[in-house]
Amino acid sequence: MQRRTFIKNAGLATAGITILNFPVFGKYAPSNKITVAVMGLNGRGTYLAESFSKLPNVEVAYLCDVEEGAIAKGMKAFANAERKPIVIKDIRELVTKKDFDALLIAAPDHWHTPAAILGVTHGKHVYVEKPCGHNPYEGELLVQAMNKYPKQFIQMGSQRRSFPTLIEAAKQVQEGIIGNAYFGRSWYNNNRKSIGIGKKIPVPPTLDFDLWQGPAPRKEYKDNLVHYNWHWHWHWGTAETCNNATHELDCCRWFLDVNYPTKVTSAGGRYAFKDDWETPDTQTASFEFGNGKGISWEGRSCNNYPTEGSGRGFIIYGDKGTLVNQGNDDYKILDYNNKLVKEVKSAGGGNGANTISANGDLDTFHFINFVEAIRGNTKITAPVTEGHKSVLLCHLANIAQRTGRTLHCDPLNGHILNDAGAMKLWRREYQKGWEPKI
C-alpha cells in the first residue's frame, strides 16, 4: 500500500470517519484543530512533521533546529503547503509561543528530557521520541513532570504500543494463550559502518553548536559527530540499547506485565572497528524480575545477519506455547509442540534498520493516538510513566556494561542497590544554567 493512502485510511479509520461522512463540525471543526511544533529536523523530526501534517485537522506551525541543512530538510516537506511553518532555532523561545498545542521532540538524546520539561512547564503536550531521557534520573524527572502537570500529556515514541495487532496480541498473552508467559527474548541487527577518527575543526557556520549541546557540558567540535554519530558517544548518546532495544524491550515488558528488574547483567563491547565509537556495537543484556520472569536483548550494530529470520523482533515464551514477532505489527502463536495456532502478517511494511521510520506507515497509529488523546477522545498508549520503565532497562544495561558488574536493583523503582559507583551513572552533569527543572 502506498504511504499516502495508508496514512489517510489509517487516520480516518482510527478517527471513526470516512471520506463520505467527513464532519465539518465537532472534533474536526476548525475550532478543534491541533497545532504542533517539531524540534529536531535532520531525520526523524522531518518525518514527524510531514506525517502529523497529513492527519485530519492537524497543523504544523513551527519547526525548530540549530543547523541550516536540517532546517532546509524540514521546510522542503512543506514546499507546497498553503501555510509554511515558522522556524525558531532556540527551543527556549519556541515554548513561549501561545499558538500551538503540542511539542514533538526528535532532537539528539541529551535534549529529550530538557526539551520535554520546557514544553510541559509552558503548557504544551509533549510527544518525545525514545529514549525519554539521557539517563535514569531524567526519566524520573519526566514522570514527576507528568504527575505535576496532569493536564499535559507526555507520550513517548514507543509506537508498537499503538499497533492494533500488538494490542490484541498482548491481551491474548496476558489472558493465557501461551500459558504462563515467563521469558522474553529480543534482538536488533544492523550494518553500521565505522565512524573513523574525528578531527577537531572549527564549527561549521551553518551550525549553532553551543545550542546543539545545550544541557550537555561543552566539548570541542569534531568532524564526525553531527548529525548521527553522536549516538555512539556517552556524552550525548545512549548506545544502541536506548536507540533501538527500547522498542522490543518495551514489548517484552508489556507482554510479560513486569515493571522494574531485580538483577541486570551485560556483556559486549566495541568489537567491529577501532574508531571514536565509545558505546558497544555488540551487546547482550539480561534482566531478571522478582516473579519468575526474565528478558534478554541481543544487539549487533555492525553485522546484520538476521536473527530468527529478521533484523529485529521479540519472542515471548510460555509453558504452553510461544509468540513470535519479527519487528513490525506481525505475530505468530505456536502451541507447546510448535504447531502454528494463529498468524497475523504485517499490514504496513517497514525496514527494521531504517533510521527514520523502522515501521513505515504503521507509526501513524501512534501519531493518531496522541492527537486524539489531546482532543479528549482516548487515552495515550505510551505515557512516559510506562516509557521510563522500559528505557530504564536500557540505561541499566548500559550501566552494567560500563561498570562490568552485575546490578542488583530495587523492584519498586529500579534503583541500583549497594553499588555507589554504579549509581554515579544514574544521572549526568549539566552545563551550568541548563539544568532541567520542573
URHU-V307722 format. One record per residue. N is the residue number from 1. SS is DSSP state (H for helix, E for strand, - for the rest). PHI is phi in whole degrees, 0 to 359 (999 if undefined). Layout:
[[N;SS;PHI] [N;SS;PHI]]
This chain:
[[1;-;999] [2;-;291] [3;H;304] [4;H;300] [5;H;295] [6;H;298] [7;H;299] [8;H;295] [9;H;294] [10;H;296] [11;H;296] [12;H;290] [13;H;295] [14;H;292] [15;H;281] [16;-;79] [17;-;227] [18;-;230] [19;-;299] [20;-;280] [21;-;236] [22;-;300] [23;-;281] [24;-;252] [25;-;237] [26;H;76] [27;H;291] [28;H;254] [29;-;290] [30;H;307] [31;H;291] [32;H;250] [33;-;291] [34;E;260] [35;E;247] [36;E;233] [37;E;235] [38;E;238] [39;E;249] [40;-;93] [41;-;239] [42;-;295] [43;-;223] [44;H;301] [45;H;297] [46;H;295] [47;H;298] [48;H;298] [49;H;301] [50;H;296] [51;H;293] [52;H;294] [53;H;294] [54;-;269] [55;-;283] [56;-;303] [57;-;61] [58;E;237] [59;E;231] [60;E;267] [61;E;264] [62;E;223] [63;E;237] [64;E;225] [65;-;201] [66;-;243] [67;E;228] [68;H;298] [69;H;296] [70;H;294] [71;H;299] [72;H;297] [73;H;299] [74;H;298] [75;H;291] [76;H;300] [77;-;295] [78;-;245] [79;-;302] [80;-;253] [81;-;286] [82;-;294] [83;-;240] [84;-;276] [85;-;295] [86;E;268] [87;E;265] [88;-;231] [89;-;282] [90;-;261] [91;H;299] [92;H;294] [93;H;282] [94;H;301] [95;-;292] [96;-;280] [97;-;290] [98;-;269] [99;-;259] [100;-;216] [101;-;262] [102;E;218] [103;E;252] [104;E;256] [105;E;246] [106;-;226] [107;-;284] [108;-;304] [109;H;305] [110;H;292] [111;H;263] [112;H;301] [113;H;289] [114;H;304] [115;H;292] [116;H;298] [117;H;293] [118;H;302] [119;H;294] [120;H;296] [121;H;290] [122;-;255] [123;-;83] [124;-;259] [125;E;288] [126;E;229] [127;E;248] [128;E;243] [129;-;294] [130;-;292] [131;-;280] [132;-;282] [133;-;196] [134;-;284] [135;-;201] [136;H;301] [137;H;303] [138;H;292] [139;H;299] [140;H;294] [141;H;300] [142;H;293] [143;H;297] [144;H;299] [145;H;295] [146;H;294] [147;H;287] [148;H;284] [149;-;239] [150;-;294] [151;-;279] [152;-;257] [153;-;275] [154;E;236] [155;E;257] [156;E;267] [157;-;284] [158;-;268] [159;H;300] [160;H;297] [161;H;296] [162;H;253] [163;-;287] [164;H;305] [165;H;291] [166;H;284] [167;H;300] [168;H;295] [169;H;295] [170;H;299] [171;H;297] [172;H;296] [173;H;296] [174;H;291] [175;-;271] [176;-;103] [177;-;296] [178;-;246] [179;-;76] [180;-;283] [181;E;279] [182;E;234] [183;E;212] [184;E;241] [185;E;242] [186;E;221] [187;E;202] [188;E;207] [189;E;229] [190;-;209] [191;E;234] [192;-;294] [193;-;267] [194;-;296] [195;-;264] [196;-;71] [197;-;256] [198;-;285] [199;-;252] [200;E;283] [201;-;226] [202;-;300] [203;-;297] [204;-;302] [205;-;295] [206;-;277] [207;E;238] [208;-;269] [209;H;289] [210;H;296] [211;H;287] [212;H;299] [213;H;287] [214;-;49] [215;-;286] [216;E;278] [217;-;306] [218;-;292] [219;-;228] [220;-;288] [221;-;282] [222;E;233] [223;-;283] [224;-;239] [225;-;257] [226;-;259] [227;-;257] [228;-;260] [229;H;286] [230;H;302] [231;H;307] [232;H;259] [233;-;245] [234;-;300] [235;-;296] [236;-;240] [237;-;257] [238;-;222] [239;H;73] [240;H;293] [241;H;301] [242;H;290] [243;H;288] [244;H;223] [245;H;300] [246;H;313] [247;H;295] [248;H;287] [249;H;296] [250;H;298] [251;H;296] [252;H;299] [253;H;296] [254;H;297] [255;H;294] [256;H;277] [257;-;59] [258;-;236] [259;-;244] [260;-;258] [261;-;279] [262;-;254] [263;E;209] [264;E;223] [265;E;229] [266;E;208] [267;E;219] [268;E;151] [269;E;167] [270;-;269] [271;-;258] [272;-;286] [273;-;220] [274;-;249] [275;-;203] [276;-;279] [277;-;294] [278;-;266] [279;-;278] [280;-;294] [281;-;261] [282;E;223] [283;E;205] [284;E;236] [285;E;233] [286;E;228] [287;E;226] [288;E;252] [289;E;242] [290;-;286] [291;-;227] [292;-;73] [293;E;228] [294;E;209] [295;E;219] [296;E;229] [297;E;221] [298;E;237] [299;E;239] [300;E;230] [301;-;285] [302;E;237] [303;-;211] [304;-;262] [305;-;301] [306;-;293] [307;E;257] [308;-;53] [309;-;84] [310;E;213] [311;-;282] [312;E;205] [313;E;159] [314;E;207] [315;E;230] [316;E;250] [317;E;257] [318;E;231] [319;-;280] [320;-;232] [321;E;166] [322;E;215] [323;E;244] [324;E;237] [325;E;241] [326;-;246] [327;-;108] [328;-;243] [329;-;262] [330;-;276] [331;E;196] [332;E;233] [333;E;244] [334;E;240] [335;E;278] [336;-;300] [337;-;264] [338;-;67] [339;-;275] [340;E;294] [341;E;261] [342;E;205] [343;E;221] [344;E;239] [345;-;269] [346;-;293] [347;-;263] [348;-;248] [349;-;70] [350;-;125] [351;-;224] [352;-;301] [353;-;266] [354;-;292] [355;-;279] [356;-;262] [357;-;206] [358;-;297] [359;-;257] [360;H;58] [361;H;288] [362;H;298] [363;H;302] [364;H;303] [365;H;302] [366;H;288] [367;H;296] [368;H;297] [369;H;303] [370;H;296] [371;H;289] [372;H;289] [373;H;294] [374;H;299] [375;-;285] [376;-;88] [377;-;261] [378;-;198] [379;-;259] [380;-;292] [381;-;273] [382;-;227] [383;E;298] [384;H;295] [385;H;299] [386;H;271] [387;H;302] [388;H;301] [389;H;297] [390;H;285] [391;H;296] [392;H;300] [393;H;303] [394;H;294] [395;H;297] [396;H;294] [397;H;298] [398;H;294] [399;H;294] [400;H;299] [401;H;293] [402;H;288] [403;H;270] [404;-;72] [405;-;235] [406;-;286] [407;E;258] [408;E;252] [409;E;236] [410;-;283] [411;-;292] [412;-;273] [413;-;213] [414;-;82] [415;-;296] [416;E;285] [417;-;260] [418;-;57] [419;-;210] [420;H;297] [421;H;296] [422;H;291] [423;H;293] [424;H;296] [425;H;270] [426;H;293] [427;-;219] [428;-;242] [429;-;273] [430;E;243] [431;-;301] [432;-;304] [433;-;91] [434;-;248] [435;-;296] [436;-;292] [437;-;226] [438;-;267]]
